Amino acid sequence: MPNEATAQIEAQAQQAESAIAVLQMQLQTEQRQIRRQAFLANRPLTAEEQNRLDAIAAAMKQSGNALVALTFITLQNLDDSTQVKQLRTRMNRVNKNLDSDLDQLKQIEAFAATAANVADTVAKVAAEVAKLAAAAAI
């Protein structure tokens, strides 16, 4: 659930993205018009038209680069937002608690291993005592 700050960041990004999309559509429309005029006149593109198409292609490439940059800037702004910082703090706290729980489980595991060794030793001693008692009874 986005808070006001993240909603504002997202709204600004969408507004900029929309402006870039409008620019791209305008460039594509102009590109189609230039090609259509040459086609309808049944002629090759003039040098001026080709230069304009080259400029349009460069502008379209730049607008695509602007979208990529906008994405990174938006992600950085969201990453720097208070909501994300609070989430990161909570996750770090949970990780510390998990580390503490893991340490306790390791201690329990070590104790259980020691208890198993003691029980094994007691069982071996009991078996030897039983053998001695059986031998003494004979």
TARABEL-V567754 format. One record per run of one state. SS is the DSSP state (@ for helix, = for strand, . for the rest). FROM is the first residue (numbers start at 0). LEN is the number of residues. If there is no record, write none. Layout:
SS:FROM:LEN  SS:FROM:LEN
This chain:
.:0:3  @:3:37  .:40:6  @:46:33  .:79:2  @:81:56  .:137:1
